[in-house]
Amino acid sequence: MLRMIAYGPETTLAYPPRPAGKTPWTPEWSVRARTKSTAYAPLGMDIATNDERERTEQPQDKKKQMKRLLRGLIGGG
């Protein structure tokens, strides 16, 4: 498995906003939000090719589909 993590910008908000000048400031609340994105991908598997193959396959009868499903679950090629 390939794991990727991307960190984005950070935003800090406070209420009420900081006054101009040297006026004393006591915020009621403050929040710091960080953006993070993660992705996982199996190595050695071309997902685009697999999707195309599924779209182009002809519909099979239900027995063949069930056998294929069971083979995949059991692990028999």
N, C-alpha and C positions, 0 to 999 in steps of 0.2 A: 504494500500500500504506500502511496505517495501522499504526504500530508503537507499542505501549504497554509501558512497563516500570514495575513496582511493586516497591518495596523494603519489606520487612517488618522485624520485630524482629531484634535482634542478641543473641546469647547467648555469654557467655564462661564457660568451664569450666576448672578447674585441679585437679590431683591432687598431693598431698593438699590438702584444703580449708585456707583461711587460718585459723590459730589465733586465738583471742580474745586481746586484749591486745597488748602490744608484743613478743611472742615473735618471734625471727627466723624468717623463712619462706622456704624455697627449694622451689618446686614442682618435681616431676619432669617434668611436662608441662602444657601449657595449649593450649586450642583456642578459637578465635573463629569462630562459625558465623553467617553472614549469610543471610537469606532473600530471594530475588529471584524474581520471576515476569515472564515476557514473553509477549506475544500479538501476532500479526500478523493483519490482516484486509484484504481487498481493498475499496477504496472504491467505492461506487456499485453494490454487488451485495448483494441481499437474500437471504441464505443460507436463511432460514426458508422463504421463498416457493419457492426452488429445490428444497428438500427435499420440500415438500408436493407440488410438481408431479411429482417422480419417483415418489412413493408412489401418486398417483392415476392415472398413465399405465397404459393397458392393455398387457399383454405383446404385443410385436411378434414377427414371425417373425425368424429368425436373419439372413436377408439384409438386412432393413431395419436391424437393429441393427448389422451389420457396416458398412453404408454410412454410417450415422450416426457410428460410431466413426472410420472413415477420414476423413470430412469434417472431424471435429474435429481430428484429428492433422495433416492437411494444411493446414487453415485455410480450406477452402472452405465458406462459409456454409451 
